[in-house]
């Protein structure tokens, strides 16, 4: 039996007795704590926490979405973590956040539209009698119509846009969702969704500069966050968004970004493409587009969304530029299979 202390961002502290072989998430949920979670198998990152004292490792042999550098700096997925003696974790969200329980809801397709070589915009509208809310940056699970296959996508819209929900979905060769989107999806189709999930969302009332680095459809949660910042009363923090795709044909939502640049004067957008040339984008990756010349203060807050390799590189780069690791928040894409 190990004594484990969990501290929420609002200071709420709970001490748990975790049995040998039990993971910290299960122990916390059994005790009634409002802990964010979804897959319970190490892939969704919803149960992310930071080890602040003691020893606690992921179960031997378990694979997880965390990169080695994230584990080295103390990040843990509580669903995979077993305590080795007394230890403490901090959670990146208030104790009230987990009180919003995920729900299953029905929605209708409003629009399905190819917006880049390999990206589709799917606009859903909650059906009458269905409702859910979420925080900007969180994701939902979508059941591919006609199958029992579930995929996860971050909302590009904000809670204020409900009942409309917009997703940007990358087309994958042979993918079940891709097949539906390309061959069968039609306006008014019924789509079952479940959510919200995820511990990656905009922190409230942070005035320090924001840095956002997005790879491909990792732009979606950033759009939700930017629109939320824009709509929040009071002085807005400066936002530096670096958005990258592999090729110019992969870039999307550029008209929206331009519009938001007018609406939110503190927003600066940098576009990058790994290869090919494009007037509006530099060649390179979106991580390298942020440099020491940006003079980011140590209390700047960073949001990262993209493939694990990009996240690992961005964390290392931003920490080298002086950002505190505790102010860097990330959502990884996870392999979805077919
Ligand atoms: S609930 Fe732990 S990673 Fe998904």
py3Dmol code that shows the C-alpha trace and the ligand (Angstrom):
import py3Dmol

protein = """\
ATOM      1  CA  UNK A   1       0.000   0.000   0.000  1.00  0.00           C
ATOM      2  CA  UNK A   2       1.397   3.428  -0.944  1.00  0.00           C
ATOM      3  CA  UNK A   3       0.236   6.857   0.151  1.00  0.00           C
ATOM      4  CA  UNK A   4      -0.249   9.034  -2.929  1.00  0.00           C
ATOM      5  CA  UNK A   5      -1.068  12.752  -2.825  1.00  0.00           C
ATOM      6  CA  UNK A   6      -2.849  14.331  -5.783  1.00  0.00           C
ATOM      7  CA  UNK A   7      -3.021  18.124  -5.997  1.00  0.00           C
ATOM      8  CA  UNK A   8      -5.328  19.866  -8.452  1.00  0.00           C
ATOM      9  CA  UNK A   9      -4.441  23.233 -10.018  1.00  0.00           C
ATOM     10  CA  UNK A  10      -6.884  25.012  -7.683  1.00  0.00           C
ATOM     11  CA  UNK A  11      -4.997  23.628  -4.675  1.00  0.00           C
ATOM     12  CA  UNK A  12      -7.506  20.888  -3.792  1.00  0.00           C
ATOM     13  CA  UNK A  13      -5.425  18.069  -2.336  1.00  0.00           C
ATOM     14  CA  UNK A  14      -6.365  14.425  -1.814  1.00  0.00           C
ATOM     15  CA  UNK A  15      -4.417  11.611  -0.221  1.00  0.00           C
ATOM     16  CA  UNK A  16      -5.069   8.113  -1.563  1.00  0.00           C
ATOM     17  CA  UNK A  17      -4.099   4.657  -0.434  1.00  0.00           C
ATOM     18  CA  UNK A  18      -2.959   2.851  -3.597  1.00  0.00           C
ATOM     19  CA  UNK A  19      -2.593  -0.896  -3.379  1.00  0.00           C
ATOM     20  CA  UNK A  20       0.373  -2.765  -4.829  1.00  0.00           C
ATOM     21  CA  UNK A  21      -0.368  -3.516  -8.495  1.00  0.00           C
ATOM     22  CA  UNK A  22      -3.179  -0.952  -8.649  1.00  0.00           C
ATOM     23  CA  UNK A  23      -2.769   2.064 -10.908  1.00  0.00           C
ATOM     24  CA  UNK A  24      -3.187   5.557  -9.487  1.00  0.00           C
ATOM     25  CA  UNK A  25      -6.106   6.419 -11.791  1.00  0.00           C
ATOM     26  CA  UNK A  26      -8.168   3.425 -10.634  1.00  0.00           C
ATOM     27  CA  UNK A  27      -7.436   4.233  -6.995  1.00  0.00           C
ATOM     28  CA  UNK A  28      -8.411   7.878  -7.503  1.00  0.00           C
ATOM     29  CA  UNK A  29     -11.642   7.087  -9.343  1.00  0.00           C
ATOM     30  CA  UNK A  30     -12.562   4.485  -6.708  1.00  0.00           C
ATOM     31  CA  UNK A  31     -12.148   7.237  -4.124  1.00  0.00           C
ATOM     32  CA  UNK A  32     -14.518   9.447  -6.122  1.00  0.00           C
ATOM     33  CA  UNK A  33     -11.918  11.963  -7.322  1.00  0.00           C
ATOM     34  CA  UNK A  34     -12.796  13.953 -10.482  1.00  0.00           C
ATOM     35  CA  UNK A  35      -9.820  12.692 -12.509  1.00  0.00           C
ATOM     36  CA  UNK A  36      -9.864  13.212 -16.275  1.00  0.00           C
ATOM     37  CA  UNK A  37      -9.484   9.972 -18.191  1.00  0.00           C
ATOM     38  CA  UNK A  38     -10.739   8.171 -21.274  1.00  0.00           C
ATOM     39  CA  UNK A  39      -8.906   5.178 -22.788  1.00  0.00           C
ATOM     40  CA  UNK A  40      -7.376   3.767 -19.574  1.00  0.00           C
ATOM     41  CA  UNK A  41      -4.730   2.177 -21.775  1.00  0.00           C
ATOM     42  CA  UNK A  42      -2.012   4.802 -22.076  1.00  0.00           C
ATOM     43  CA  UNK A  43      -2.921   6.186 -25.465  1.00  0.00           C
ATOM     44  CA  UNK A  44      -5.121   9.275 -25.029  1.00  0.00           C
ATOM     45  CA  UNK A  45      -3.026  11.297 -22.512  1.00  0.00           C
ATOM     46  CA  UNK A  46      -6.197  12.462 -20.719  1.00  0.00           C
ATOM     47  CA  UNK A  47      -4.918  11.252 -17.340  1.00  0.00           C
ATOM     48  CA  UNK A  48      -1.651  13.201 -17.555  1.00  0.00           C
ATOM     49  CA  UNK A  49      -0.072  14.276 -14.254  1.00  0.00           C
ATOM     50  CA  UNK A  50       3.302  15.457 -13.081  1.00  0.00           C
ATOM     51  CA  UNK A  51       5.257  13.524 -10.442  1.00  0.00           C
ATOM     52  CA  UNK A  52       6.409  16.116  -7.911  1.00  0.00           C
ATOM     53  CA  UNK A  53       7.963  13.851  -5.260  1.00  0.00           C
ATOM     54  CA  UNK A  54       8.709  10.193  -4.661  1.00  0.00           C
ATOM     55  CA  UNK A  55       8.960   7.402  -7.208  1.00  0.00           C
ATOM     56  CA  UNK A  56       6.266   6.172  -9.533  1.00  0.00           C
ATOM     57  CA  UNK A  57       6.800   4.557 -12.912  1.00  0.00           C
ATOM     58  CA  UNK A  58       4.606   3.298 -15.696  1.00  0.00           C
ATOM     59  CA  UNK A  59       3.830  -0.410 -15.379  1.00  0.00           C
ATOM     60  CA  UNK A  60       6.753  -2.485 -16.680  1.00  0.00           C
ATOM     61  CA  UNK A  61       6.490  -3.134 -20.408  1.00  0.00           C
ATOM     62  CA  UNK A  62       3.488  -0.851 -20.874  1.00  0.00           C
ATOM     63  CA  UNK A  63       3.560   1.368 -23.929  1.00  0.00           C
ATOM     64  CA  UNK A  64       2.188   4.887 -23.702  1.00  0.00           C
ATOM     65  CA  UNK A  65       1.812   8.048 -25.725  1.00  0.00           C
ATOM     66  CA  UNK A  66       4.438   9.863 -23.641  1.00  0.00           C
ATOM     67  CA  UNK A  67       7.841  10.447 -25.153  1.00  0.00           C
ATOM     68  CA  UNK A  68      10.957   9.412 -23.180  1.00  0.00           C
ATOM     69  CA  UNK A  69      11.809  13.076 -22.578  1.00  0.00           C
ATOM     70  CA  UNK A  70       8.349  13.745 -21.148  1.00  0.00           C
ATOM     71  CA  UNK A  71       8.748  10.809 -18.760  1.00  0.00           C
ATOM     72  CA  UNK A  72      12.225  11.988 -17.831  1.00  0.00           C
ATOM     73  CA  UNK A  73      10.857  15.357 -16.782  1.00  0.00           C
ATOM     74  CA  UNK A  74       8.273  13.742 -14.498  1.00  0.00           C
ATOM     75  CA  UNK A  75       5.140  13.457 -16.629  1.00  0.00           C
ATOM     76  CA  UNK A  76       3.104  10.297 -16.021  1.00  0.00           C
ATOM     77  CA  UNK A  77      -0.156   8.809 -17.273  1.00  0.00           C
ATOM     78  CA  UNK A  78      -2.001   7.849 -14.113  1.00  0.00           C
ATOM     79  CA  UNK A  79      -3.767   4.895 -15.788  1.00  0.00           C
ATOM     80  CA  UNK A  80      -0.356   3.282 -16.339  1.00  0.00           C
ATOM     81  CA  UNK A  81       1.336   4.425 -13.137  1.00  0.00           C
ATOM     82  CA  UNK A  82       2.052   2.346 -10.089  1.00  0.00           C
ATOM     83  CA  UNK A  83       3.392   4.050  -6.979  1.00  0.00           C
ATOM     84  CA  UNK A  84       6.631   2.858  -5.458  1.00  0.00           C
ATOM     85  CA  UNK A  85       6.103   4.114  -1.914  1.00  0.00           C
ATOM     86  CA  UNK A  86       4.782   7.532  -0.924  1.00  0.00           C
ATOM     87  CA  UNK A  87       4.666  10.008  -3.787  1.00  0.00           C
ATOM     88  CA  UNK A  88       2.878  13.144  -4.977  1.00  0.00           C
ATOM     89  CA  UNK A  89       1.445  14.301  -8.298  1.00  0.00           C
ATOM     90  CA  UNK A  90       0.168  17.636  -9.528  1.00  0.00           C
ATOM     91  CA  UNK A  91      -2.686  17.827 -12.008  1.00  0.00           C
ATOM     92  CA  UNK A  92      -2.849  20.535 -14.656  1.00  0.00           C
ATOM     93  CA  UNK A  93      -6.537  21.296 -14.102  1.00  0.00           C
ATOM     94  CA  UNK A  94      -8.890  22.461 -11.386  1.00  0.00           C
ATOM     95  CA  UNK A  95     -10.850  19.945  -9.362  1.00  0.00           C
ATOM     96  CA  UNK A  96     -14.050  21.287 -10.949  1.00  0.00           C
ATOM     97  CA  UNK A  97     -12.993  20.353 -14.498  1.00  0.00           C
ATOM     98  CA  UNK A  98     -13.444  16.623 -14.001  1.00  0.00           C
ATOM     99  CA  UNK A  99     -16.949  17.190 -12.676  1.00  0.00           C
ATOM    100  CA  UNK A 100     -18.066  17.690 -16.305  1.00  0.00           C
ATOM    101  CA  UNK A 101     -18.718  14.067 -17.139  1.00  0.00           C
ATOM    102  CA  UNK A 102     -18.440  12.866 -20.752  1.00  0.00           C
ATOM    103  CA  UNK A 103     -21.775  12.117 -22.418  1.00  0.00           C
ATOM    104  CA  UNK A 104     -22.841  10.209 -25.500  1.00  0.00           C
ATOM    105  CA  UNK A 105     -24.685  12.469 -27.943  1.00  0.00           C
ATOM    106  CA  UNK A 106     -26.254  12.219 -31.358  1.00  0.00           C
ATOM    107  CA  UNK A 107     -25.362  14.699 -34.063  1.00  0.00           C
ATOM    108  CA  UNK A 108     -26.082  15.352 -37.718  1.00  0.00           C
ATOM    109  CA  UNK A 109     -23.627  16.132 -40.498  1.00  0.00           C
ATOM    110  CA  UNK A 110     -23.982  19.788 -41.526  1.00  0.00           C
ATOM    111  CA  UNK A 111     -21.104  19.806 -43.990  1.00  0.00           C
ATOM    112  CA  UNK A 112     -18.300  17.606 -45.220  1.00  0.00           C
ATOM    113  CA  UNK A 113     -15.700  19.371 -47.276  1.00  0.00           C
ATOM    114  CA  UNK A 114     -12.157  18.678 -48.506  1.00  0.00           C
ATOM    115  CA  UNK A 115     -10.060  21.656 -47.364  1.00  0.00           C
ATOM    116  CA  UNK A 116      -6.551  20.395 -48.241  1.00  0.00           C
ATOM    117  CA  UNK A 117      -4.972  17.503 -50.108  1.00  0.00           C
ATOM    118  CA  UNK A 118      -5.424  15.212 -47.123  1.00  0.00           C
ATOM    119  CA  UNK A 119      -7.741  17.090 -44.750  1.00  0.00           C
ATOM    120  CA  UNK A 120     -11.526  17.093 -44.509  1.00  0.00           C
ATOM    121  CA  UNK A 121     -13.611  19.566 -42.537  1.00  0.00           C
ATOM    122  CA  UNK A 122     -16.526  17.804 -40.877  1.00  0.00           C
ATOM    123  CA  UNK A 123     -19.183  20.037 -39.398  1.00  0.00           C
ATOM    124  CA  UNK A 124     -21.629  18.396 -37.012  1.00  0.00           C
ATOM    125  CA  UNK A 125     -24.647  19.762 -35.212  1.00  0.00           C
ATOM    126  CA  UNK A 126     -25.922  18.273 -31.982  1.00  0.00           C
ATOM    127  CA  UNK A 127     -29.361  16.751 -32.402  1.00  0.00           C
ATOM    128  CA  UNK A 128     -32.270  18.178 -30.465  1.00  0.00           C
ATOM    129  CA  UNK A 129     -32.260  16.747 -26.988  1.00  0.00           C
ATOM    130  CA  UNK A 130     -28.497  16.067 -27.105  1.00  0.00           C
ATOM    131  CA  UNK A 131     -26.040  18.341 -25.382  1.00  0.00           C
ATOM    132  CA  UNK A 132     -22.440  18.415 -24.292  1.00  0.00           C
ATOM    133  CA  UNK A 133     -19.980  21.069 -23.331  1.00  0.00           C
ATOM    134  CA  UNK A 134     -16.192  21.139 -23.408  1.00  0.00           C
ATOM    135  CA  UNK A 135     -13.132  23.254 -22.876  1.00  0.00           C
ATOM    136  CA  UNK A 136     -11.277  24.699 -25.872  1.00  0.00           C
ATOM    137  CA  UNK A 137      -8.616  22.147 -26.791  1.00  0.00           C
ATOM    138  CA  UNK A 138     -10.474  19.025 -25.651  1.00  0.00           C
ATOM    139  CA  UNK A 139     -11.510  16.190 -27.941  1.00  0.00           C
ATOM    140  CA  UNK A 140     -14.463  13.930 -28.647  1.00  0.00           C
ATOM    141  CA  UNK A 141     -14.751  10.341 -29.790  1.00  0.00           C
ATOM    142  CA  UNK A 142     -16.612   9.862 -33.037  1.00  0.00           C
ATOM    143  CA  UNK A 143     -18.089   6.509 -34.041  1.00  0.00           C
ATOM    144  CA  UNK A 144     -17.666   6.023 -37.783  1.00  0.00           C
ATOM    145  CA  UNK A 145     -21.241   5.595 -39.075  1.00  0.00           C
ATOM    146  CA  UNK A 146     -22.072   2.028 -40.057  1.00  0.00           C
ATOM    147  CA  UNK A 147     -19.201   0.619 -37.987  1.00  0.00           C
ATOM    148  CA  UNK A 148     -18.226   0.292 -34.346  1.00  0.00           C
ATOM    149  CA  UNK A 149     -14.888   1.997 -35.007  1.00  0.00           C
ATOM    150  CA  UNK A 150     -14.185   5.018 -32.829  1.00  0.00           C
ATOM    151  CA  UNK A 151     -11.742   7.830 -33.593  1.00  0.00           C
ATOM    152  CA  UNK A 152     -10.759  10.882 -31.535  1.00  0.00           C
ATOM    153  CA  UNK A 153     -10.676  14.472 -32.813  1.00  0.00           C
ATOM    154  CA  UNK A 154     -10.215  17.862 -31.186  1.00  0.00           C
ATOM    155  CA  UNK A 155     -12.891  20.468 -31.719  1.00  0.00           C
ATOM    156  CA  UNK A 156     -11.890  23.453 -33.872  1.00  0.00           C
ATOM    157  CA  UNK A 157     -14.934  25.380 -32.662  1.00  0.00           C
ATOM    158  CA  UNK A 158     -15.580  26.764 -29.189  1.00  0.00           C
ATOM    159  CA  UNK A 159     -18.259  25.951 -26.600  1.00  0.00           C
ATOM    160  CA  UNK A 160     -19.968  29.207 -27.658  1.00  0.00           C
ATOM    161  CA  UNK A 161     -20.478  27.712 -31.147  1.00  0.00           C
ATOM    162  CA  UNK A 162     -22.537  24.780 -29.823  1.00  0.00           C
ATOM    163  CA  UNK A 163     -24.646  23.060 -31.051  1.00  0.00           C
ATOM    164  CA  UNK A 164     -22.256  23.344 -34.019  1.00  0.00           C
ATOM    165  CA  UNK A 165     -19.028  21.329 -33.737  1.00  0.00           C
ATOM    166  CA  UNK A 166     -16.313  21.414 -36.344  1.00  0.00           C
ATOM    167  CA  UNK A 167     -13.533  18.868 -36.790  1.00  0.00           C
ATOM    168  CA  UNK A 168     -10.545  18.762 -39.140  1.00  0.00           C
ATOM    169  CA  UNK A 169      -9.755  15.170 -40.033  1.00  0.00           C
ATOM    170  CA  UNK A 170      -6.657  13.913 -41.773  1.00  0.00           C
ATOM    171  CA  UNK A 171      -7.340  11.387 -44.512  1.00  0.00           C
ATOM    172  CA  UNK A 172      -5.299   8.229 -44.111  1.00  0.00           C
ATOM    173  CA  UNK A 173      -4.945   5.606 -46.861  1.00  0.00           C
ATOM    174  CA  UNK A 174      -7.197   2.675 -45.936  1.00  0.00           C
ATOM    175  CA  UNK A 175      -8.541   4.458 -42.844  1.00  0.00           C
ATOM    176  CA  UNK A 176     -12.078   3.566 -41.762  1.00  0.00           C
ATOM    177  CA  UNK A 177     -13.023   7.191 -41.057  1.00  0.00           C
ATOM    178  CA  UNK A 178     -11.309   8.309 -44.255  1.00  0.00           C
ATOM    179  CA  UNK A 179     -13.292   5.762 -46.269  1.00  0.00           C
ATOM    180  CA  UNK A 180     -16.560   7.042 -44.802  1.00  0.00           C
ATOM    181  CA  UNK A 181     -15.646  10.683 -45.345  1.00  0.00           C
ATOM    182  CA  UNK A 182     -14.498  10.181 -48.919  1.00  0.00           C
ATOM    183  CA  UNK A 183     -17.136   7.742 -50.124  1.00  0.00           C
ATOM    184  CA  UNK A 184     -20.309   7.848 -48.070  1.00  0.00           C
ATOM    185  CA  UNK A 185     -20.604  10.815 -45.700  1.00  0.00           C
ATOM    186  CA  UNK A 186     -23.524  13.078 -46.581  1.00  0.00           C
ATOM    187  CA  UNK A 187     -25.384  16.008 -45.066  1.00  0.00           C
ATOM    188  CA  UNK A 188     -27.918  14.873 -42.427  1.00  0.00           C
ATOM    189  CA  UNK A 189     -26.129  11.579 -41.683  1.00  0.00           C
ATOM    190  CA  UNK A 190     -26.435  10.721 -38.006  1.00  0.00           C
ATOM    191  CA  UNK A 191     -23.138  10.525 -36.120  1.00  0.00           C
ATOM    192  CA  UNK A 192     -22.682   9.321 -32.545  1.00  0.00           C
ATOM    193  CA  UNK A 193     -20.142  11.273 -30.550  1.00  0.00           C
ATOM    194  CA  UNK A 194     -18.916  11.054 -26.965  1.00  0.00           C
ATOM    195  CA  UNK A 195     -17.055  13.570 -24.879  1.00  0.00           C
ATOM    196  CA  UNK A 196     -15.544  15.788 -23.821  1.00  0.00           C
ATOM    197  CA  UNK A 197     -12.198  14.162 -23.081  1.00  0.00           C
ATOM    198  CA  UNK A 198      -8.651  15.305 -22.523  1.00  0.00           C
ATOM    199  CA  UNK A 199      -6.534  17.364 -20.181  1.00  0.00           C
ATOM    200  CA  UNK A 200      -5.214  19.550 -23.007  1.00  0.00           C
ATOM    201  CA  UNK A 201      -7.157  22.787 -22.926  1.00  0.00           C
ATOM    202  CA  UNK A 202      -6.697  26.522 -22.610  1.00  0.00           C
ATOM    203  CA  UNK A 203      -5.817  27.626 -19.088  1.00  0.00           C
ATOM    204  CA  UNK A 204      -8.065  30.373 -17.772  1.00  0.00           C
ATOM    205  CA  UNK A 205      -6.933  33.936 -17.247  1.00  0.00           C
ATOM    206  CA  UNK A 206      -3.287  33.577 -18.248  1.00  0.00           C
ATOM    207  CA  UNK A 207      -1.954  36.965 -19.336  1.00  0.00           C
ATOM    208  CA  UNK A 208       1.567  35.805 -20.238  1.00  0.00           C
ATOM    209  CA  UNK A 209       2.397  35.380 -23.946  1.00  0.00           C
ATOM    210  CA  UNK A 210       1.058  32.200 -25.547  1.00  0.00           C
ATOM    211  CA  UNK A 211       3.018  30.083 -28.028  1.00  0.00           C
ATOM    212  CA  UNK A 212       1.133  27.527 -30.081  1.00  0.00           C
ATOM    213  CA  UNK A 213       2.861  24.973 -32.294  1.00  0.00           C
ATOM    214  CA  UNK A 214       0.621  22.873 -34.503  1.00  0.00           C
ATOM    215  CA  UNK A 215       1.469  20.134 -36.976  1.00  0.00           C
ATOM    216  CA  UNK A 216      -1.206  19.337 -39.585  1.00  0.00           C
ATOM    217  CA  UNK A 217      -4.660  18.826 -38.070  1.00  0.00           C
ATOM    218  CA  UNK A 218      -3.113  19.738 -34.719  1.00  0.00           C
ATOM    219  CA  UNK A 219      -4.282  23.195 -35.756  1.00  0.00           C
ATOM    220  CA  UNK A 220      -7.871  22.337 -34.728  1.00  0.00           C
ATOM    221  CA  UNK A 221      -7.553  22.794 -30.942  1.00  0.00           C
ATOM    222  CA  UNK A 222      -5.501  25.946 -31.519  1.00  0.00           C
ATOM    223  CA  UNK A 223      -8.347  27.477 -33.524  1.00  0.00           C
ATOM    224  CA  UNK A 224     -10.694  26.731 -30.635  1.00  0.00           C
ATOM    225  CA  UNK A 225      -8.301  28.301 -28.140  1.00  0.00           C
ATOM    226  CA  UNK A 226      -7.625  31.382 -30.290  1.00  0.00           C
ATOM    227  CA  UNK A 227     -11.333  32.022 -30.752  1.00  0.00           C
ATOM    228  CA  UNK A 228     -11.860  31.630 -27.017  1.00  0.00           C
ATOM    229  CA  UNK A 229      -9.087  34.105 -26.239  1.00  0.00           C
ATOM    230  CA  UNK A 230     -10.619  36.527 -28.717  1.00  0.00           C
ATOM    231  CA  UNK A 231     -14.055  36.238 -27.140  1.00  0.00           C
ATOM    232  CA  UNK A 232     -12.861  36.517 -23.524  1.00  0.00           C
ATOM    233  CA  UNK A 233     -13.359  40.023 -22.115  1.00  0.00           C
ATOM    234  CA  UNK A 234     -10.324  41.992 -20.995  1.00  0.00           C
ATOM    235  CA  UNK A 235      -6.778  42.369 -22.208  1.00  0.00           C
ATOM    236  CA  UNK A 236      -5.702  39.555 -24.529  1.00  0.00           C
ATOM    237  CA  UNK A 237      -2.322  37.865 -24.233  1.00  0.00           C
ATOM    238  CA  UNK A 238      -0.066  37.968 -27.300  1.00  0.00           C
ATOM    239  CA  UNK A 239      -0.350  34.697 -29.240  1.00  0.00           C
ATOM    240  CA  UNK A 240       2.370  33.353 -31.513  1.00  0.00           C
ATOM    241  CA  UNK A 241       1.030  30.496 -33.637  1.00  0.00           C
ATOM    242  CA  UNK A 242       3.392  28.332 -35.660  1.00  0.00           C
ATOM    243  CA  UNK A 243       1.520  26.008 -38.007  1.00  0.00           C
ATOM    244  CA  UNK A 244       3.285  23.517 -40.233  1.00  0.00           C
ATOM    245  CA  UNK A 245       2.391  20.871 -42.784  1.00  0.00           C
ATOM    246  CA  UNK A 246       4.471  18.542 -44.909  1.00  0.00           C
ATOM    247  CA  UNK A 247       3.672  20.275 -48.212  1.00  0.00           C
ATOM    248  CA  UNK A 248       1.941  23.483 -49.349  1.00  0.00           C
ATOM    249  CA  UNK A 249      -1.026  21.335 -50.481  1.00  0.00           C
ATOM    250  CA  UNK A 250      -1.511  20.218 -46.880  1.00  0.00           C
ATOM    251  CA  UNK A 251      -2.065  23.726 -45.478  1.00  0.00           C
ATOM    252  CA  UNK A 252      -5.656  24.602 -44.620  1.00  0.00           C
ATOM    253  CA  UNK A 253      -7.766  27.191 -42.769  1.00  0.00           C
ATOM    254  CA  UNK A 254      -5.451  29.968 -43.979  1.00  0.00           C
ATOM    255  CA  UNK A 255      -8.382  32.328 -44.630  1.00  0.00           C
ATOM    256  CA  UNK A 256      -9.515  31.837 -41.033  1.00  0.00           C
ATOM    257  CA  UNK A 257      -6.086  32.504 -39.680  1.00  0.00           C
ATOM    258  CA  UNK A 258      -5.869  35.686 -41.703  1.00  0.00           C
ATOM    259  CA  UNK A 259      -9.255  36.810 -40.425  1.00  0.00           C
ATOM    260  CA  UNK A 260      -8.276  36.083 -36.853  1.00  0.00           C
ATOM    261  CA  UNK A 261      -5.136  38.130 -37.362  1.00  0.00           C
ATOM    262  CA  UNK A 262      -7.431  41.117 -37.995  1.00  0.00           C
ATOM    263  CA  UNK A 263      -9.764  40.320 -35.128  1.00  0.00           C
ATOM    264  CA  UNK A 264      -6.978  39.645 -32.640  1.00  0.00           C
ATOM    265  CA  UNK A 265      -4.126  42.097 -33.273  1.00  0.00           C
ATOM    266  CA  UNK A 266      -1.864  40.256 -30.794  1.00  0.00           C
ATOM    267  CA  UNK A 267      -1.990  37.104 -32.944  1.00  0.00           C
ATOM    268  CA  UNK A 268       1.010  36.387 -35.143  1.00  0.00           C
ATOM    269  CA  UNK A 269       0.876  33.351 -37.416  1.00  0.00           C
ATOM    270  CA  UNK A 270       3.888  31.649 -38.997  1.00  0.00           C
ATOM    271  CA  UNK A 271       3.410  29.005 -41.650  1.00  0.00           C
ATOM    272  CA  UNK A 272       5.919  26.300 -42.500  1.00  0.00           C
ATOM    273  CA  UNK A 273       6.114  23.448 -44.970  1.00  0.00           C
ATOM    274  CA  UNK A 274       8.631  20.612 -44.711  1.00  0.00           C
ATOM    275  CA  UNK A 275       9.123  20.475 -48.462  1.00  0.00           C
ATOM    276  CA  UNK A 276       8.010  22.332 -51.541  1.00  0.00           C
ATOM    277  CA  UNK A 277       7.702  26.059 -51.827  1.00  0.00           C
ATOM    278  CA  UNK A 278       4.863  28.392 -51.081  1.00  0.00           C
ATOM    279  CA  UNK A 279       4.756  32.168 -50.993  1.00  0.00           C
ATOM    280  CA  UNK A 280       3.183  32.419 -47.577  1.00  0.00           C
ATOM    281  CA  UNK A 281       5.193  29.688 -45.805  1.00  0.00           C
ATOM    282  CA  UNK A 282       8.818  29.194 -44.899  1.00  0.00           C
ATOM    283  CA  UNK A 283      10.491  25.864 -45.630  1.00  0.00           C
ATOM    284  CA  UNK A 284      11.203  23.957 -42.459  1.00  0.00           C
ATOM    285  CA  UNK A 285       9.320  22.651 -39.472  1.00  0.00           C
ATOM    286  CA  UNK A 286       7.024  24.703 -37.224  1.00  0.00           C
ATOM    287  CA  UNK A 287       9.259  24.174 -34.193  1.00  0.00           C
ATOM    288  CA  UNK A 288      12.270  25.864 -35.783  1.00  0.00           C
ATOM    289  CA  UNK A 289      10.062  28.810 -36.754  1.00  0.00           C
ATOM    290  CA  UNK A 290      10.167  29.919 -33.103  1.00  0.00           C
ATOM    291  CA  UNK A 291      13.580  31.359 -32.287  1.00  0.00           C
ATOM    292  CA  UNK A 292      15.515  33.212 -29.609  1.00  0.00           C
ATOM    293  CA  UNK A 293      14.678  36.411 -31.493  1.00  0.00           C
ATOM    294  CA  UNK A 294      11.106  35.998 -30.249  1.00  0.00           C
ATOM    295  CA  UNK A 295      12.441  36.727 -26.746  1.00  0.00           C
ATOM    296  CA  UNK A 296       9.811  34.614 -25.039  1.00  0.00           C
ATOM    297  CA  UNK A 297       9.643  35.332 -21.311  1.00  0.00           C
ATOM    298  CA  UNK A 298      10.116  32.394 -18.898  1.00  0.00           C
ATOM    299  CA  UNK A 299       6.440  32.535 -17.904  1.00  0.00           C
ATOM    300  CA  UNK A 300       5.203  32.154 -21.508  1.00  0.00           C
ATOM    301  CA  UNK A 301       2.661  29.362 -21.897  1.00  0.00           C
ATOM    302  CA  UNK A 302       2.988  26.879 -24.750  1.00  0.00           C
ATOM    303  CA  UNK A 303       0.414  24.606 -26.364  1.00  0.00           C
ATOM    304  CA  UNK A 304       1.643  21.893 -28.718  1.00  0.00           C
ATOM    305  CA  UNK A 305      -0.415  19.561 -30.878  1.00  0.00           C
ATOM    306  CA  UNK A 306       0.940  17.191 -33.490  1.00  0.00           C
ATOM    307  CA  UNK A 307       2.853  13.943 -33.928  1.00  0.00           C
ATOM    308  CA  UNK A 308       4.985  12.715 -30.986  1.00  0.00           C
ATOM    309  CA  UNK A 309       8.275  13.575 -32.723  1.00  0.00           C
ATOM    310  CA  UNK A 310       7.173  17.185 -33.192  1.00  0.00           C
ATOM    311  CA  UNK A 311       6.022  17.413 -29.567  1.00  0.00           C
ATOM    312  CA  UNK A 312       9.335  16.081 -28.243  1.00  0.00           C
ATOM    313  CA  UNK A 313      11.317  18.491 -30.444  1.00  0.00           C
ATOM    314  CA  UNK A 314       9.080  21.418 -29.476  1.00  0.00           C
ATOM    315  CA  UNK A 315       9.379  20.743 -25.748  1.00  0.00           C
ATOM    316  CA  UNK A 316      13.161  20.553 -25.933  1.00  0.00           C
ATOM    317  CA  UNK A 317      13.346  23.661 -28.110  1.00  0.00           C
ATOM    318  CA  UNK A 318      11.054  25.774 -25.925  1.00  0.00           C
ATOM    319  CA  UNK A 319      12.807  24.706 -22.737  1.00  0.00           C
ATOM    320  CA  UNK A 320      16.128  25.649 -24.367  1.00  0.00           C
ATOM    321  CA  UNK A 321      14.574  29.056 -25.116  1.00  0.00           C
ATOM    322  CA  UNK A 322      13.856  29.437 -21.385  1.00  0.00           C
ATOM    323  CA  UNK A 323      10.212  28.335 -20.992  1.00  0.00           C
ATOM    324  CA  UNK A 324       9.332  26.455 -17.832  1.00  0.00           C
ATOM    325  CA  UNK A 325       8.472  22.803 -18.535  1.00  0.00           C
ATOM    326  CA  UNK A 326       5.408  23.208 -16.314  1.00  0.00           C
ATOM    327  CA  UNK A 327       3.983  25.790 -18.713  1.00  0.00           C
ATOM    328  CA  UNK A 328       4.249  23.540 -21.755  1.00  0.00           C
ATOM    329  CA  UNK A 329       1.082  21.572 -22.539  1.00  0.00           C
ATOM    330  CA  UNK A 330       0.832  19.016 -25.310  1.00  0.00           C
ATOM    331  CA  UNK A 331      -1.601  16.797 -27.171  1.00  0.00           C
ATOM    332  CA  UNK A 332      -0.071  14.007 -29.243  1.00  0.00           C
ATOM    333  CA  UNK A 333      -1.604  12.393 -32.240  1.00  0.00           C
ATOM    334  CA  UNK A 334      -1.799   8.685 -31.595  1.00  0.00           C
ATOM    335  CA  UNK A 335      -1.707   6.010 -34.267  1.00  0.00           C
ATOM    336  CA  UNK A 336      -5.303   5.103 -35.095  1.00  0.00           C
ATOM    337  CA  UNK A 337      -4.733   1.873 -36.971  1.00  0.00           C
ATOM    338  CA  UNK A 338      -6.763   1.310 -40.100  1.00  0.00           C
TER     339      UNK A 338
END
"""
ligand_1 = """\
4
LIG
S -6.868 7.440 -19.654
Fe -4.756 7.280 -19.321
S -3.888 7.645 -21.283
Fe -6.023 7.564 -21.663
"""
view = py3Dmol.view(width=600, height=400)
view.addModel(protein, "pdb")
view.setStyle({"model": 0}, {"cartoon": {"style": "trace"}})
view.addModel(ligand_1, "xyz")
view.setStyle({"model": 1}, {"stick": {}})
view.zoomTo()
view.show()
